[in-house]
Structure formats: C-alpha cells, structure tokens
Amino acid sequence: MSSKPKVKKREINEENIKKAIEIMSMVLNDLAAPKNIRKTVKDAIDILNKTDMTPGVRASASIQMLDEAIQDANIPTLSRTRLWSALSILESVKD
C-alpha cells in the first residue's frame, strides 16, 4: 500500500479540523454565549490545535467536550446549531 492515500487522508483530516475550528471560533467570539460555554469551546479548540496527537484522537476529545456544551440548557440556539455543525465535521475525522 502506498503512502500517498495516507498523506491525502491526513490533509483532508487537517482541513476538516480547520473548518471546525473556524465554526467554533464564531461561538467563542459570540458574547451571547455563556462564559462556561465559551471556555469549553476554547478548550476544545486548544485540543484540536495540539500536534502531539493524531487528528482522530484530537477530534474525538474535542467532540466529547462539545457534546457536553451542547447539552447545557443555557446555550443560545445559534451557538448550539454552530456547535452541531462543527461536531458533524469533526465526526468525519478518522485515523
């Protein structure tokens, strides 16, 4: 098996992570979102930016954090929708 498919897969995963971070940054900068939600989103972004883990592990850890944030009753609908969008992108990231 050639290493080209692995390189392509890694590039796709990294691109998906960047898209998710972009969406999550909108929630991070949204002052209508509660402070605890913004902190959780920031922590999830920090995990996604780490380079010492594989993309799948970073995405999985981030998904768990975002899933908790989405369950919060105080999260505004727009923020929840954005986080769902980021989650769906991150779910496509596999090692």
Phi, psi and omega in degrees: 000131182283158181276352181298315178299325178295319179295316179298316180297318179297319179297318179296315179300315181295323178295318178295322177297318179298319178298317180296319179298320178301313180294317180295328178296329176297319178292319180300323182269359181275111182290347177284338179284137179300154183301319181294327177292315179298322179294317179298318179296319178298317178298320178295320177296318179301319178296318181295332181277350178293143180250358182273001178236160178287158180303322181295320179292317178298315180296317181298315179296319180293320179300317180300317180294316182293326179298320176297317181296321181295329181286346181296131182291338184271358183286132177296152183302317181297317179296318179299316180297318178296318180293324175299319179298314179297319179299316182296325177291315182294330179294340179277351181276115180229149176277000000 
